[in-house]
Amino acid sequence: MSLYAEPRTVFSIDDCHFYHTMDLPGVGTVIGDWDLRTGVDDYLGRLSFADTRVLEIGPASGYLTFEMERRGASVVSIEVPDDPGWDFVSFPSAVLDPVLPPRREIMRRLKNSYWFAHAANKSRAKLHYGDAYNLPDAIGEFDIALMANVLLHCRAPLQIVEQCARRAKTLVIVEMFYPELEGSSICRLAPSAENKQWDTWWHFSTDFFRQYLGVLGFLKVETAISAHTHLQTTSYPMFTIIGSREQA
Ligand SMILES: C[S@@+](CC[C@H](N)C(=O)[O-])C[C@H]1O[C@@H](n2cnc3c(N)ncnc32)[C@H](O)[C@@H]1O
């Protein structure tokens, strides 16, 4: 089997679920769940992407993929395969059974949105459907690895950070910002029997990643906070952490 997916031809935009609001050549603006357009420089840590090779974990509709590519990056993205799909939280089947079939359909339409936007942008970005906990060596080495709003959805987030650290000189992690967690290296369990949050495992402090990036030898670590818009109405604070192997 080939390492990278063959582009899917998506015949109708109506068969897409857009996670990102995007301006697509020849199509116009499509409205998605998150609009990162005005804050994308902050979201991506104000890095230069010219002549870089970028590993991106979890592209969703690919707004960041195509934006980094537009800025000069050659991008390889990793997305969950259809089966087993996400790392859903281990709730009993009474909780998961009703939600998983609609979720699978949203994922099918989300993947369609990536390929629809890929075609509209005439993108050369590559996509590997596979296991971010065990990336294949054949994907090679990278200048930058981006893990943006994906680690919260993963049971073992630090294993994914390690996988990226083995392959990239600079790591970028974006997550929701929770002021009450700041000051300690904390990873708080999000789901409970009451909230039944089956798609999110963790809330992180910035200290949690700063400390762990140091452990991995990424000694120069910068942190920034920025706000981004969800469903065209609500603004949420997020942090971006950039770790590189240079000395602090
Ligand atoms: C919340 S979206 C974030 C999209 C984009 N990175 C951003 O910051 O706007 C999470 C994305 O990560 C993907 N994802 C979730 N778990 C993953 C995993 N274990 N490996 C790779 N991708 C994953 C989801 O399918 C989705 O595309």
The ligand as a Gaussian input file, in Angstrom:
#p B3LYP/6-31G(d) Opt

LIG

0 1
 C       -9.896000      19.658000      16.286000
 S       -9.297000      19.257000      14.675000
 C       -7.920000      20.389000      14.502000
 C       -7.613000      20.722000      13.055000
 C       -6.394000      21.615000      12.841000
 N       -5.188000      20.964000      13.275000
 C       -6.544000      22.937000      13.521000
 O       -5.801000      23.216000      14.470000
 O       -7.402000      23.731000      13.121000
 C       -8.493000      17.713000      15.045000
 C       -8.010000      16.975000      13.844000
 O       -7.119000      15.931000      14.284000
 C       -7.561000      14.671000      13.797000
 N       -7.163000      13.648000      14.757000
 C       -7.763000      13.289000      15.909000
 N       -7.079000      12.294000      16.499000
 C       -6.000000      12.041000      15.726000
 C       -4.916000      11.124000      15.770000
 N       -4.800000      10.238000      16.768000
 N       -4.015000      11.124000      14.768000
 C       -4.130000      12.003000      13.734000
 N       -5.129000      12.902000      13.622000
 C       -6.051000      12.915000      14.597000
 C       -9.043000      14.842000      13.610000
 O       -9.607000      13.877000      12.760000
 C       -9.078000      16.252000      13.040000
 O       -8.707000      16.260000      11.678000

